[in-house]
Amino acid sequence: MKRLLSLMLVLCMTMGLAAMASADGVADALAAAAAMSNEELYEKAKEEMAAGAKLNFYSTTSFAEKAASNFMAAYPELADKVVYAEIDDGETYSKLTNQIGSGVKDSPDMALVQNGPDLKVNLLDDGLSLNYFPDALKDVVPEKYQDPTVATFINSLMIYNNKEGSVGVKNVWQLVEPEWAGKVFFKDPTNETVNLNFLIMLTSPEWTEKMAAAYEAYYGKAWESGEFASASYEWIDGFLKNVNYTFTSASKIATGIASGAAGNMGIFVFSKLRKVDENDRPNLTVLQFENDVDCFSGFMYNVYATVCNDTDCPYTCALFINYLLSEEGFAGEKSWNSSQGYYSPNTTIAKPEGLEDQAYVYWDGKLVFEDLDYIDGLGADYNEVYRFINVRVSK
């Protein structure tokens, strides 16, 4: 028995050392890849594929499937070597943490994920995944979007059914009034982390100040402390009391608002307008395009690219990330940029003309932008904010 236990211990130690060696090898490869040209990376990628590798990747955004198809067309010797799998936000990190290093066949080599704080805590901090960013793009992508690497931004906007005219919302405090009870559709924030992060961001000093200013502009008096710690907490309380959780996905909210009752409003992913029947599309108005709403008219969140520490194709992962950050990859035919609501961190890429949208810079100051550093920096206070939100959702 002692001999058996000793052998098992040695085996476990050997496997652990092998995993560490693999992770070190991937980190070294990604560091080298950052300085390489795309032509050099393509040669390395072909070598990886010739050795039997495939690039398996998970994504929380379905547009990544088209990006993968375009990528293989751009690099034809990688045809059929990039395999996409869509993953739901709620299962992202449980799946990745269970599969990375497991040795399971077709486990992911990289992932496109949302919710930066969970990425940091569950993967990056433990070394389960590694960051990669190309040196060649450091001058055109702001530094704050390089680590962890942002592949795209996505926004969720206030959009309403206009069949009986304008709802007349010009200030976010209107949405806490009794007449909006049950008429604001929003995905349950305890089941959708980007929605949760949006509400948490409102508790930041910057947005607390803005919420207090909007309160004074709407009610004609300064906000005063009492039951709530700040104006933001009071707004979150009133807003969640009015929210209708009938629809369980952004696509269902989009189609439900478009075909539903006049005056209903949804806060949902802007790009989901593509899911709406063309006959119902005229029923929808993007609030921000009608009014410059005082304080905000939605929120913006990040989708990050991260490389698994046990991948056997780090150079292919690097080439794919380069492609996603390029104009060819982001703004090509039927790509992310062909739809509303997707924005590249590459400042040289503009939204195409004729699309019902505006450039990323237009939304600055109009939306609540997710800030990984603020949310991650909350520490133990995060639990207090979460409890405040969770209690109001569950009522």
N, C-alpha and C positions, 0 to 999 in steps of 0.2 A: 504493500500500500504506500509506504514511504517513497519507494522508487517511482511508483506511478505518479504520485503528487509532484515529485521532483521533475519528472519528465514534462508534466503538464505546465509547471511553472516555467521551465526553460522554453517550452513551446510558446507560451503567452508572451514571455519577454522577447523572443525572437520575432513574433508577429508584431509586437509593439515597436521594436527597433526597425523592422522593415517598413512599417507605416510611416515612422518618422523620417526614414531615409527617402521614401517616396515623396513625402511632403517637401523635404529639402530640395529634392530634384526638381519638383514642379516650381518651387519658388525661384530656384536658380534659372530655370528655363524662362519663366515669365520676366525676370529681371533682364535677361539677355534679349528677349523678344521686344521689350519696350524700345530698344535702340535700333531695331531692324527695320528695313523697308518692307513694304508689302510683298515685293518680289522675293525677298529673302525668306519671309515667313511662308510664302506659298511653297517654296522648295522644301522647307522643314515640314510643312503640313503634308505634302505628298509622301515624304519619308515615313511620317507617323501612320498614314493610311496604308502604305505598303506593308507596314509591320503588323497590320491587322486592326488598327484602331478605328473607331467611329466617334464622331462628336455627338453625344446625347445631351440634350439640354432641355431644362424645364423653363416655362415662362408663364407669368400671370397675365400676360397680354397676348391675345390671339394673333395680332398683327406680326408677331415674331415668326409665325409659320411662313408667311409670305417673304419675310426678310431672309429666312433660311433658304427658301427656294431661289430668291434672287442671288443670294451669296453663291450657291452652287452653280448658277448660270454664269456668274462672273468668274468663277474658278472651276472650270469644267472637269478637271481631274479629281475634284472632290464630290462629283455627282453621286448621289445616294449615300453619302458618307456623313450627312448632318441630319440627325433625327430629332424632331420636335415633339414635345409633349406638354400640353397645357396643364397647369396646376392651379387649383383653387387657393385663394389667399389663406383660407383657414387651415389648410393642410401643408402649406409650403414648408415651414421649418421643421415640423415633425417628420415629414418625408425625407427632407435633406439630411437632417441629423441622423436618421436611422440608416440611410443608404450610403452616405459618404464613408468610405473606409470599410464597408461591409463585404466587398468582393462580389456582391450580387451582379449577375450579368446585366448589362445595359444600364447600370447605375449612372447617374448624371455626371457629366464632365464640367458643366457650368450651368448657371441659372440666371434668369432675369426675374428679379424679385422686387416686391414693394415692401414698405415698412422698414426704413433704415435702422431704427433702434433694435428691432428683432434680428436683422441681418448682423448687426454689430455684436449683440450679446450671444446669439445662438451659433453663429458661424465664424465671423472674423476674429473675435476675441479668443476663441478656442482653437484657432488655426485650422478649422475644418474647411474653410474656403479662404481664398487669397485674392487680393486686389491686383488688377492689372490696368495700367493706363499707358498709352503710347507717348513717347517723348515728342513725336512729330506734331501732336495736337495740343501741347501744353500752352501754346500762345493763343489758341482760338477757343479753348474751353476754360471757363473760370476755375481757379484753383479749388474752390470749395466743392466742385462737382467731379474732381479727379480721384478722390479717396474718401469713401468708396465711389467707384466710377458710376456716374449716372448715364444710362443709355437713352432715356427719354423722360420727359415730363408729361403728366396727364392731368387734365383739370376736370372737376365736377362743378357744374354751374346750376344756378337757379333758373329753371325753365318752366313756363306755365302754359295752361290751356287758355287760349285767347278767344274762344267762340262767342263770348259775351263782352269782348273788348278788354282793355287793359285792367290789370288788377291794381295798378297804381302804387306798387311798392317802390319807395325811394329811399327807405331807411330800414336797416335790418331789425330795428326794434318793433316794426309793424308786425313781424312774424310771431311775436309773443302775445299779441292781442287775442282776445277770445274768439273773434270772427274767423281766425285761422285754425281753430281746433279741428283736427282730423283732415285738414286740407293740404298739409305739407307732407309729402312723401319722401322718405329718407331711409336708406338701408340701415338696419340695426347696427349701431356703432360697436356694440360688444361682439358682433360677428364679422365686422369689416374694419380692419385695423386702420386703413387710411381715413375712414370716417371718424374713428375714435381719435386719431392724431389731429384731425382738423379741430375737434372740440378742445383737445388738450392744448393746442397752440393758442387758442383764445385766452388761456390763462397766463400767457407770457406777459411780461411788463409792457412790451410794445403794443400788443393787442388789447390788453386791459385799458391802456390809456386811450386807444382809439374807440373802444366800446363805450367808455365813459363820455367821450366827446360826442359820439353819435346819440347817446342817451339824452344829453343836454340839448342837442339840436332838435330832437324829436319831441321831448316832453317840456322843453322850455325851462328846465331847472337842472341844477347839478345833481349828479348821482350821489346818494348818501348811503353810507354803510349801515347795515342793520342785520337782517337775517342772513345776508350773503357776504362773502369775503370781498367780493369785487363786482363791478358791473358785468364782467364776463360771466361769472358764476350765476348771476341773476338771469342773464340772457339764456344761458344754457338750460337753466331750470325751466323757464317759460317756453323756450323753443321745443324741448323734448316733451313737454306736456301736450303740445299741439301736433306732434309728429304722428303720422299714420304709417304703420309698418306692414301694411297689407302685401306689398310687393317685396320679394326677397332677392332681387337682383337689379342691377342698373338697367339692363335691357328691358325687364318687365316694368320698371318705373317709367322708362321712356315711352314704351308702347301704351302703357296704362294711362298715362297723363294725356297722350295724344288722342286716344279714343274715348277718354272718360269725360267727366263733368267739367263744365266751364269753370274757370277760376281756380282749379286745383294746380298746385305747384309741386315740382319735384326738384330735389338736389341730386343730380346724378351725372355720371361720366358723359361729357359732351359728345364724345365720339359715338355714343350709343344711338345718336340720332339716325345713324345709318340703318338701324334695326326697325325704324318706324315705317309703316306702310306709306307709300307716296301720297295716297289720298288723305291721310291724317296729318302729314307733315305741315301743311299750312296752319294747323291748329296750334302750333307751338311757337312761343316767343321766348327768346333768350333775354332774360331780364336786363342784363348789363348792356345789351345792344339797344335797349329802349331807354333806360335810365342809368345815369352814373350813380349807382347805389351807394349811399352813405352807410357804411363802413366797409362792406364787402358783398360780393355777389356769388361766392362759391369758394372753392379751394383748389390748390395745386399740390400734387404729390410727385415723388420721384420713383422711377423704376431703375434698379441698380443691376449692373452686370457683375457677377462674381464667379471665380473659377474654383472648382472643387480640388482639394489638396491631393486626391488620389487619381486625377485624370492621367490617361496615357497619351493625351494629345494636347499638351499645353500650348504648343505653337499654333495649332489649328484654332484653339480657343482665342488666342491673341489676335489672329488674323480676322476671326469673326467679329470680335469686339471692335477692331479697327474699322471693319466694314460698317457696322452699325452706327459708328460715330461719323462716318463719311457722308458726303452729299449723295454719292451713288447709292449707299446703303439705306440712308434715311429718307431721301427725297426721290428715289427711283419710282418706276411705274408701280402703282397699287401698293405703295409702301406706307409707312406710318404717316408721312407728310401729306399723303393724298387725302387724309381724313381730318375733320375738325378734331381739335382736342389733343393732338400730339405735338410735342415741341422738342427740338434737339438742343442739347447743351452746347453744341458747336455753333458759335455765334455767326459763322459765315453762311449758315443755312436759313433761308427765309421761307415763310409759308407761301404757297403758290397763289397767284392772283385768281380771282373768281371764286375762291372758297369762302364760305360763310364763317370766317374766323379772323383773328388778328395775330400778329407776331407775339412771341413770348413776352417781349418787353411791354406790350400793351397791358398785359394782365398784372404787371408789377404794381402793387398798391391797390388793386381791385379785388384780389383774391388772397386768401390766407395760405401762405406758402409753408409747407412742412419744413421744419428745421430739426434735423437729427440731433444737433448739439443741445438744443433746448430740451427736447424730450428725454434724451439720454441723461442729461444733467440733472433731471428732477430727482433722481435717486429714490429714496423712500417716499418722497412726496408724490411720486407717480401713483402709488397705490391709493393715496387719498383722493386724487383727482379721478382716478378710475372708479373708485367706490361712489363718488358723487354722481358720476354719469350713470353707472350701472343701476343704482337704486332708482333713478328716474326712468330708465328704459324699462325696468321690470314692473313698474306700477301698472 
